[in-house]
């Protein structure tokens, strides 16, 4: 199994060409090529995922033929691993036996969708795909084919990608969405509060913040400090935090801050909080604030009536601190009850009370599948068609009931055991931090469907499960 930077560069050139010449069949062609190379260059294919997923919304907006590139790469890689590890397949699955609880949870959600809600097969499969596809990476990274330098290569790739995406976000803030975004994105009808937030290549400020903070946390691993130029590393960290502040994502920032506090208390890494605090302050003073000021200056310098209208809209933007103050204001709570997160929780509890055992099933309440397919229960409960639960817990409770929730709790407990075992290892500590972030962020996001966060979550999990992996 080879890792080739030359092949990775060829993949990137191909993706760039496909974007410039947006023919769908070209997207299918590169996917076929990657499948053919999946045995000899599995590591290179997997490394591409750490470029593809952070750019996926932008790539598929420009060429829909790339929609399933990630799925195909992961599935073909799993098939290769099963073949390579065929003589140790029992041992491999024994290490992953606790995933039985997760797949039973998925089974409950699928069966209840069919039996309770009479949902169609395709929407159910789409939601199962959203929840399961990234878990297959655990099997891939549990394999003994990986060297430590392979993980370092992927970490370095993630640093570069996060840096580029952060710069893209800064340009978005400075020059406006209509300059840097595809036409379909630039025409979004955003509220005055959201219009000033950085959406980035991920087309969502919260998902963008979760991804960037994930890479920021990874940048403190010892293997990164030893393999990356320190000036570049600090530059990446400053740029990432600056862009995160411009997303004004309360949920992502709070989740990582709370997880960081727990991490520091448990590991007694008191110097770390000073280092991160210093990076945060300098990022705000030397990048975030100047970019905010520059964006305001550029808007004020606009001469057309169209730009004047944008100025009026963006002048109503709020800083992170103002949005934190607004979290518990009377107006915010009232609007949340009428159409926001509290409304969704109220409706979810109403549905759960009618179906407490196994729920109403996947693709029936506020998940990614209901964004594309109609839910059979929305008319009955007078639920708006375009809602997204933005709360993984209420989604789990409604979709899988008490049975599914208990299965997922058991799975999470087993993950905690993985994190706690040999806690002195830096990678294991970091996985523990990600586990805390996952549990907190699920209060206000459907984090299990967030591919950029779960990409690294399951990668680290697979890496930690196999203690017999090859060392350099």
Beta strands, then each sheet from edge to edge (+ up, - down):
end
